[in-house]
Amino acid sequence: MKRTVYFVSESTGITAETMGHSLLSQFDTVDFEQVYMPYINTEARAHALCQRMQEAHARDGVRPIVFATMLDQDIGGIIKQGNCFYLELFEQFVEPLSVELGVAPSRKSGRSHAITKPSSYTKRIDAINFAMANDDGVRPDNFRYADVVLVGVSRSGKTPTCLYLAMHYGIRAANHPITEEDFERGDLPPELVDAHTRVFGLTIDPQRLQAIREERRPGSAYASAERCLRDIREAQTMFKRHTIPVLNTTSQSIEEISSHILRAVKSPNGTAA
């Protein structure tokens, strides 16, 4: 089954896309063609979108799905009358919340991503810059300044997790890929050992690691089953030697891995949940 899905907003559309993706993830047997439609903030743009939806319906044989965050009811009404299955994501929440708070909603678009706390924004930007400057172990001398240091074999998910922690939580995260030099020495670099209370190991199933590496370097020794198994086993030995908590990225999302790390960072004994 194939369905066309539109993420529609009069602003950036980040909220519609995020919530829509979360809902669509529950229907993994359906092939969704996803279309991002931000800044539908005039009646003319709304009518143009309706024409696109009509074309999608003619092509697919079924009406498209629309996830929308349209606070302007007039523009939203135009889209709702189009040939689509329309889901207004704010509609079910804003009015009941307004009643509970006893305050009318502002109905201003773009507020969910506004910079309401400049200090928090500055912290996140600083953390992003730190993560990018300390990716792939380029500055091991900076591990002492990191809130979190991720270590693992190549392609185990270190970089995206570091960036997620930085962007969403302002965590200064660095990472170190276990290199051939580390394997030959049989141990982690001394800078990692010194920072071990803030270090988290990432591991991954050998079969999954091989598939990822094969995409990057097809047919190479780096992507071979033997190399992947060896790298993971030796990395696990290093983690165990230094009592580094280990998280498996095989079937967990970046969000899930990050939540484990955040809980551990905030816990009194600093161990992963």
C-alpha positions as CSV (number, residue, x, y, z in Angstrom):
1,M,0.0,0.0,0.0
2,K,1.2,3.5,-0.9
3,R,0.0,6.8,0.6
4,T,1.1,10.3,0.0
5,V,1.5,12.3,3.2
6,Y,1.9,16.1,3.6
7,F,3.4,17.8,6.6
8,V,1.8,21.3,6.5
9,S,2.3,24.4,8.5
10,E,2.1,28.2,8.2
11,S,5.5,28.3,9.8
12,T,8.5,25.9,9.7
13,G,6.5,22.7,9.9
14,I,9.0,21.1,12.3
15,T,6.2,20.2,14.8
16,A,3.9,18.7,12.1
17,E,6.8,16.7,10.7
18,T,8.0,15.4,14.1
19,M,4.5,14.4,15.4
20,G,3.5,13.0,12.0
21,H,6.6,10.8,11.7
22,S,5.9,9.5,15.2
23,L,2.4,8.4,14.2
24,L,3.4,7.0,10.9
25,S,6.1,4.8,12.5
26,Q,3.3,2.6,13.9
27,F,2.3,1.6,10.3
28,D,5.5,0.0,8.9
29,T,3.6,-2.0,6.3
30,V,2.6,1.1,4.4
31,D,4.9,2.9,1.9
32,F,4.6,6.6,2.7
33,E,5.7,9.2,0.2
34,Q,6.3,12.2,2.5
35,V,6.0,15.8,1.3
36,Y,7.2,18.7,3.5
37,M,5.1,21.8,3.0
38,P,6.1,24.7,5.3
39,Y,5.0,28.3,5.2
40,I,1.5,27.7,3.8
41,N,0.5,31.1,5.2
42,T,-1.7,32.6,2.4
43,E,-5.0,31.5,0.9
44,A,-3.3,31.3,-2.5
45,R,-0.7,28.8,-1.2
46,A,-3.5,26.8,0.5
47,H,-5.4,26.6,-2.8
48,A,-2.2,25.6,-4.6
49,L,-1.7,22.8,-2.0
50,C,-5.2,21.6,-2.6
51,Q,-4.4,21.2,-6.3
52,R,-1.3,19.2,-5.5
53,M,-3.4,16.9,-3.2
54,Q,-6.0,16.4,-6.0
55,E,-3.1,15.3,-8.3
56,A,-1.8,12.9,-5.6
57,H,-5.3,11.4,-5.3
58,A,-5.6,10.9,-9.0
59,R,-2.1,9.3,-9.1
60,D,-2.4,7.0,-6.0
61,G,-6.1,6.2,-6.2
62,V,-6.6,7.2,-2.5
63,R,-6.7,10.6,-0.9
64,P,-3.5,11.9,0.7
65,I,-3.0,12.3,4.4
66,V,-2.3,15.8,5.9
67,F,-0.6,16.4,9.2
68,A,-1.1,20.1,9.9
69,T,-0.4,22.7,12.5
70,M,-2.5,25.6,11.2
71,L,-3.4,28.2,13.8
72,D,-5.0,30.4,11.1
73,Q,-8.4,28.8,10.9
74,D,-9.3,30.4,7.6
75,I,-6.3,29.0,5.8
76,G,-6.6,25.7,7.6
77,G,-10.2,25.5,6.5
78,I,-9.3,25.8,2.8
79,I,-6.9,22.8,3.2
80,K,-9.4,20.8,5.2
81,Q,-11.9,21.1,2.4
82,G,-9.4,19.7,-0.1
83,N,-9.4,16.1,-1.2
84,C,-7.5,14.7,1.8
85,F,-7.6,13.1,5.2
86,Y,-6.9,16.1,7.4
87,L,-5.4,15.9,10.9
88,E,-5.0,19.2,12.8
89,L,-2.4,18.3,15.4
90,F,-3.0,21.3,17.7
91,E,-6.8,21.2,17.5
92,Q,-7.3,18.5,20.1
93,F,-5.0,20.2,22.6
94,V,-5.1,24.0,22.4
95,E,-8.7,24.6,23.3
96,P,-8.9,22.1,26.3
97,L,-5.6,23.5,27.6
98,S,-7.0,27.1,27.2
99,V,-10.0,26.1,29.3
100,E,-7.8,24.6,32.0
101,L,-5.5,27.6,32.1
102,G,-8.2,30.1,31.9
103,V,-6.2,32.0,29.2
104,A,-6.9,32.4,25.5
105,P,-4.2,31.0,23.2
106,S,-2.1,33.6,21.3
107,R,-2.5,31.7,18.0
108,K,0.9,32.9,16.9
109,S,2.7,30.6,14.6
110,G,6.3,29.5,15.1
111,R,6.2,29.8,18.9
112,S,7.2,26.2,19.6
113,H,10.6,26.8,18.2
114,A,11.1,30.4,19.3
115,I,14.2,31.3,21.3
116,T,12.5,31.9,24.6
117,K,15.6,31.3,26.8
118,P,18.7,32.9,25.2
119,S,21.0,31.3,27.8
120,S,19.7,27.8,26.9
121,Y,20.1,28.6,23.2
122,T,23.6,29.7,23.7
123,K,24.4,26.6,25.7
124,R,23.1,24.4,22.9
125,I,25.1,26.2,20.2
126,D,28.3,25.9,22.3
127,A,27.6,22.2,22.8
128,I,27.1,21.7,19.0
129,N,30.3,23.4,18.3
130,F,32.1,21.3,20.9
131,A,30.7,18.1,19.5
132,M,31.8,19.0,15.9
133,A,35.2,20.1,17.0
134,N,35.8,16.9,19.1
135,D,34.4,14.3,16.7
136,D,36.3,11.1,15.9
137,G,38.8,11.6,18.7
138,V,40.6,14.5,16.9
139,R,41.3,16.3,20.3
140,P,41.7,13.7,23.1
141,D,43.1,16.5,25.3
142,N,39.6,18.0,25.3
143,F,38.0,14.9,26.8
144,R,38.5,16.5,30.2
145,Y,36.1,19.3,29.2
146,A,33.3,17.0,27.9
147,D,30.2,16.2,29.8
148,V,30.1,12.9,28.0
149,V,32.6,10.9,25.9
150,L,31.3,8.1,23.7
151,V,33.7,5.4,22.6
152,G,33.1,2.5,20.2
153,V,34.2,0.8,17.0
154,S,33.9,2.6,13.7
155,R,30.2,3.0,12.6
156,S,28.6,2.2,15.9
157,G,26.6,5.5,16.1
158,K,28.9,7.8,18.1
159,T,28.7,10.9,16.0
160,P,24.9,11.2,15.5
161,T,24.4,10.5,19.2
162,C,26.8,13.2,20.2
163,L,25.1,15.7,17.9
164,Y,21.7,14.8,19.2
165,L,22.8,15.3,22.8
166,A,24.3,18.6,21.9
167,M,21.4,19.9,19.9
168,H,18.6,18.9,22.1
169,Y,20.1,19.0,25.6
170,G,23.2,21.2,25.4
171,I,25.4,18.3,26.4
172,R,29.1,18.8,25.5
173,A,29.8,15.4,24.0
174,A,33.0,14.1,22.4
175,N,33.7,10.7,20.9
176,H,36.6,8.4,20.1
177,P,36.5,5.6,17.5
178,I,38.6,2.6,18.7
179,T,41.4,2.6,16.1
180,E,43.7,-0.1,14.8
181,E,46.4,1.4,17.0
182,D,44.2,0.9,20.1
183,F,43.6,-2.7,19.0
184,E,47.3,-3.3,18.6
185,R,48.0,-1.8,22.0
186,G,45.1,-3.7,23.5
187,D,43.7,-0.8,25.5
188,L,41.9,2.6,25.3
189,P,43.9,5.8,25.0
190,P,45.0,7.2,28.4
191,E,42.8,10.3,28.0
192,L,39.8,8.1,27.9
193,V,40.9,6.1,30.9
194,D,41.4,9.3,32.8
195,A,37.8,10.5,31.9
196,H,36.2,7.0,32.5
197,T,33.5,8.3,34.9
198,R,32.0,10.2,31.9
199,V,32.7,7.6,29.2
200,F,30.0,5.4,27.7
201,G,30.7,2.5,25.3
202,L,28.6,1.9,22.3
203,T,28.4,-1.5,20.8
204,I,26.4,-3.1,18.0
205,D,25.7,-6.6,16.7
206,P,28.3,-7.9,14.2
207,Q,25.8,-8.6,11.5
208,R,24.4,-5.1,11.7
209,L,27.9,-3.5,11.8
210,Q,28.9,-5.5,8.7
211,A,25.9,-4.2,6.8
212,I,26.7,-0.6,7.7
213,R,30.4,-0.9,6.8
214,E,29.6,-2.8,3.6
215,E,27.6,0.3,2.4
216,R,30.5,2.5,3.2
217,R,33.3,0.3,1.8
218,P,31.9,-2.6,-0.3
219,G,34.0,-5.7,-0.3
220,S,36.7,-4.3,1.9
221,A,38.5,-6.1,4.8
222,Y,37.1,-3.3,7.0
223,A,33.6,-4.6,6.2
224,S,34.3,-8.3,6.5
225,A,32.4,-10.4,9.0
226,E,35.7,-11.5,10.7
227,R,36.9,-7.9,11.1
228,C,33.5,-6.7,12.5
229,L,33.4,-9.6,15.0
230,R,37.0,-9.0,16.1
231,D,36.5,-5.3,16.6
232,I,33.4,-5.7,18.7
233,R,34.9,-8.5,20.9
234,E,38.1,-6.6,21.6
235,A,36.2,-3.4,22.3
236,Q,34.0,-5.2,24.8
237,T,37.1,-6.5,26.6
238,M,38.4,-2.9,26.9
239,F,35.0,-1.6,28.2
240,K,35.0,-4.4,30.8
241,R,38.5,-3.7,31.9
242,H,37.7,-0.1,32.8
243,T,34.1,-0.8,34.0
244,I,32.7,1.4,31.2
245,P,28.9,1.2,30.9
246,V,27.9,-0.2,27.5
247,L,24.8,0.6,25.3
248,N,23.8,-1.4,22.3
249,T,22.8,0.7,19.3
250,T,21.6,-2.2,17.1
251,S,17.9,-1.8,17.7
252,Q,17.7,1.3,19.7
253,S,17.2,4.8,18.2
254,I,19.4,7.7,18.9
255,E,16.7,9.1,21.1
256,E,16.6,6.0,23.2
257,I,20.4,5.8,23.5
258,S,20.5,9.4,24.5
259,S,17.9,9.0,27.2
260,H,19.9,6.2,28.8
261,I,23.0,8.5,28.8
262,L,21.1,11.4,30.2
263,R,19.7,9.3,33.1
264,A,23.2,8.1,33.9
265,V,24.7,11.5,33.8
266,K,22.1,12.8,36.2
267,S,22.2,9.7,38.5
268,P,24.2,9.8,41.7
269,N,26.5,6.8,40.9
270,G,26.9,7.8,37.2
271,T,26.0,4.4,35.8
272,A,23.8,3.7,32.8
273,A,20.2,2.8,33.4
